[in-house]
Structures are given as structure tokens and as C-alpha cells.
Amino acid sequence: MTALQRFTGRTVILTGAASGIGQATVVRLVAEGATVIGVDTNETGLCETVTRANAGAGAGGSARYLSGSVAEESTAQRVVADVLATEGKLDVLVNLAGILRSEATTSTTLELFRQLLDVNLVGTFLFCREALPALVATRGNIVNAASTSSLFGHPYMAAYAASKGGVFALTRTLAWEYLKQGVRVNAVAPGGIATPMTAAQGESMGRLDLSLFGHLSRPDGVFGKPEHVAGVVAMLASDDGAHMTGEVVKIDGGVHN
Ligand SMILES: NC(=O)c1ccc[n+]([C@@H]2O[C@H](COP(=O)([O-])OP(=O)(O)OC[C@H]3O[C@@H](n4cnc5c(N)ncnc54)[C@H](O)[C@@H]3O)[C@@H](O)[C@H]2O)c1
């Protein structure tokens, strides 16, 4: 367990809490004393996250969950209202819910394109919009999940990269818009982190031209761990990130240097 206790007394909403980077980040923030309300569609995973996080909770730290899809407008409204009613305030919003499908552009249906935008970009927008008034009140902050695909483009990820490019632009726009009101807005841009998402992507790679993926993985084959991203999210969301806003921090083991 970490010795840092940067989140004691702080309330956090974190989407995508059931798996991978989201689960590792809930565990990290609760270990540092946060009260975290995890949101996801996967209730089994949410229960696992809450059990793991509460087992390693730091002073005052705890986790609970509210299930729902971030793509539904009512989810963000319900979650923010619930948290304000029960906790009285909101200090941090972390948007990590996301989906990835790798597909050749000419095979990408309108339905698939819209689905990725709805979850990755619209879901992030809705949670930001609903949480911002409460974050203004606490001079809180937001951390979003962009991707190396939003910075560099990735083959066969037209929908995913476009959605994450939108998250990049949304992050920088909100950082400007809320600068004077004291709300910081940053993002992480992970690449090659070993999670259920990347494992599932690996299985679909067989039918794609793998030679185009040369620059997307490290020559030594090493993947990052969800905890590597969780630590950076925690830094950005804590007072250690107090002078950072509008940043999109790349966490890819040096693949895109
Ligand atoms: N793993 C990587 O290498 C990588 C790279 C770049 C960006 N990211 C981003 O990091 C975030 C976390 O990814 P991960 O690798 O941990 O993936 P993951 O699949 O392990 O976790 C994603 C979580 O989002 C949840 N989710 C999906 N659709 C949802 C919806 N409509 N409403 C609520 N929750 C929903 C899933 O149930 C899951 O728990 C994502 O936004 C992803 O795009 C990951």
C-alpha cells in the first residue's frame, strides 16, 4: 500500500470502475483516503473493485458503486445528484469508461462509429457537464481518458481514435473555460496497457494487416500495467497536480517518443 494520503476527505466519481485501469485507479485513490463512487455497466466487476478497494483503504477511504451506462444522459444526472445528496460535495471526476473496436475503415458501420463516440466522447462530455457546477464549488478537477491514438492516430481505429481525439479537444477546451473558476481539467493518454480491453483487441488482430502495427508496441514486447496509469491519474487529481491544467499526459512506455 502507498504511504501517500492525498485524498483523505475528498469525494471522487470514477467511470469505468469495473475493470482494468478504472479498477486499479479506484484501488489507488481509496488507498490514499478517497471516498470513491464507481460507475460502470458491469456490476460483477464493480463488486470486485469495491471489495479490493475497501480491503486496502487508507484513512477515511471507501468505495461504493452506482451502475449505469455513461452513454445515457440520465446516468450522469442520477450519479451526480446521488453523490451530492449523500456526500454533500464532489472534488474529483475521473472519466475512464471506454470501449475499443479495431476495424478497417471501410468495414466500420455507422452504428459502430456512433457507438464508440457515444461511450468514449459523449459519455465523457455528459459527466463533465453534470459535474462541473459541483466542481466549481470545491475548486475540484477532472481527469479524462484520451489515448495515444488521439495524439498520433492508429490504423484500424477510425472510430476509437476520433472519439479519443474528441476527448483530447474537450479536455483542453474545458481547461480554458474553467481556468478562472479554479477547476483543473487534464487527461491521460495511455498506450499498450495490459487490460481486458487490449487483450480483446489482440484477439481481433488476426484479420488485420499487422505490419502497420510496428510502431504501436515496444520492441521488447513489454506492456504497461493498469497501476502505471492509476498513479498518474492520482497525481493529476491530487494537489501535486495543482499547477497543471489542459495537460494530456502520455503513458506508453516510450513507444511514441
Ligand atoms: N488499455 C490501454 O492500453 C488503453 C490505451 C489508451 C486508452 N485507454 C483508455 O483507458 C480507459 C480504460 O481502459 P481499460 O484498458 O482499463 O479497458 P477495460 O475494458 O478494462 O475497462 C473499461 C471499462 O469501461 C466500462 N464501460 C464500457 N462501456 C461503458 C458504458 N457505456 N458505461 C459505463 N461503463 C462502460 C467497461 O465495462 C469496463 O469496466 C478507456 O477509456 C480506454 O479507452 C486504454
The ligand as an SDF file (V2000), in Angstrom:
LIG
                    3D

 44 48  0  0  0  0  0  0  0  0999 V2000
   -5.5060   -0.2400  -22.1200 N   0  0  0  0  0  0  0  0  0  0  0  0
   -4.9060    0.6400  -22.9240 C   0  0  0  0  0  0  0  0  0  0  0  0
   -3.8120    0.3880  -23.4600 O   0  0  0  0  0  0  0  0  0  0  0  0
   -5.5560    1.9680  -23.1900 C   0  0  0  0  0  0  0  0  0  0  0  0
   -4.9210    2.8380  -24.0930 C   0  0  0  0  0  0  0  0  0  0  0  0
   -5.4860    4.0750  -24.3480 C   0  0  0  0  0  0  0  0  0  0  0  0
   -6.6460    4.4650  -23.7030 C   0  0  0  0  0  0  0  0  0  0  0  0
   -7.2550    3.6140  -22.8360 N   0  0  0  0  0  0  0  0  0  0  0  0
   -8.4950    4.0690  -22.2050 C   0  0  0  0  0  0  0  0  0  0  0  0
   -8.4480    3.8600  -20.8010 O   0  0  0  0  0  0  0  0  0  0  0  0
   -9.7880    3.6210  -20.3220 C   0  0  0  0  0  0  0  0  0  0  0  0
   -9.7990    2.3230  -19.5240 C   0  0  0  0  0  0  0  0  0  0  0  0
   -9.4860    1.2620  -20.4280 O   0  0  0  0  0  0  0  0  0  0  0  0
   -9.0540   -0.2040  -19.9780 P   0  0  0  0  0  0  0  0  0  0  0  0
   -7.9200   -0.6050  -20.8320 O   0  0  0  0  0  0  0  0  0  0  0  0
   -8.9330   -0.2700  -18.4980 O   0  0  0  0  0  0  0  0  0  0  0  0
  -10.3320   -1.0450  -20.5070 O   0  0  0  0  0  0  0  0  0  0  0  0
  -11.3140   -2.0570  -19.7690 P   0  0  0  0  0  0  0  0  0  0  0  0
  -12.1340   -2.6440  -20.8710 O   0  0  0  0  0  0  0  0  0  0  0  0
  -10.5650   -2.9490  -18.8700 O   0  0  0  0  0  0  0  0  0  0  0  0
  -12.2190   -1.0690  -18.8940 O   0  0  0  0  0  0  0  0  0  0  0  0
  -13.1790   -0.2250  -19.4620 C   0  0  0  0  0  0  0  0  0  0  0  0
  -14.3880   -0.1730  -18.5490 C   0  0  0  0  0  0  0  0  0  0  0  0
  -15.3820    0.7010  -19.1360 O   0  0  0  0  0  0  0  0  0  0  0  0
  -16.6390    0.0990  -18.9190 C   0  0  0  0  0  0  0  0  0  0  0  0
  -17.6310    0.5770  -19.8700 N   0  0  0  0  0  0  0  0  0  0  0  0
  -17.7150    0.2940  -21.1930 C   0  0  0  0  0  0  0  0  0  0  0  0
  -18.8020    0.8670  -21.7240 N   0  0  0  0  0  0  0  0  0  0  0  0
  -19.4280    1.5300  -20.7090 C   0  0  0  0  0  0  0  0  0  0  0  0
  -20.5970    2.3170  -20.6280 C   0  0  0  0  0  0  0  0  0  0  0  0
  -21.3720    2.5350  -21.6940 N   0  0  0  0  0  0  0  0  0  0  0  0
  -20.9300    2.8420  -19.4320 N   0  0  0  0  0  0  0  0  0  0  0  0
  -20.1850    2.6250  -18.3300 C   0  0  0  0  0  0  0  0  0  0  0  0
  -19.0430    1.8790  -18.3520 N   0  0  0  0  0  0  0  0  0  0  0  0
  -18.6830    1.3390  -19.5250 C   0  0  0  0  0  0  0  0  0  0  0  0
  -16.3900   -1.3930  -19.0820 C   0  0  0  0  0  0  0  0  0  0  0  0
  -17.4330   -2.1730  -18.5280 O   0  0  0  0  0  0  0  0  0  0  0  0
  -15.0570   -1.5420  -18.3600 C   0  0  0  0  0  0  0  0  0  0  0  0
  -15.2440   -1.8190  -16.9920 O   0  0  0  0  0  0  0  0  0  0  0  0
  -10.6840    3.6010  -21.5590 C   0  0  0  0  0  0  0  0  0  0  0  0
  -11.2870    4.8580  -21.7470 O   0  0  0  0  0  0  0  0  0  0  0  0
   -9.7160    3.3160  -22.6870 C   0  0  0  0  0  0  0  0  0  0  0  0
  -10.1970    3.7670  -23.9290 O   0  0  0  0  0  0  0  0  0  0  0  0
   -6.7410    2.3790  -22.5670 C   0  0  0  0  0  0  0  0  0  0  0  0
  1  2  1  0
  2  3  2  0
  2  4  1  0
  4  5  1  0
  4 44  2  0
  5  6  2  0
  6  7  1  0
  7  8  2  0
  8  9  1  0
  8 44  1  0
  9 10  1  0
  9 42  1  0
 10 11  1  0
 11 12  1  0
 11 40  1  0
 12 13  1  0
 13 14  1  0
 14 15  2  0
 14 16  1  0
 14 17  1  0
 17 18  1  0
 18 19  2  0
 18 20  1  0
 18 21  1  0
 21 22  1  0
 22 23  1  0
 23 24  1  0
 23 38  1  0
 24 25  1  0
 25 26  1  0
 25 36  1  0
 26 27  1  0
 26 35  1  0
 27 28  2  0
 28 29  1  0
 29 30  1  0
 29 35  2  0
 30 31  1  0
 30 32  2  0
 32 33  1  0
 33 34  2  0
 34 35  1  0
 36 37  1  0
 36 38  1  0
 38 39  1  0
 40 41  1  0
 40 42  1  0
 42 43  1  0
M  CHG  2   8   1  16  -1
M  END
$$$$
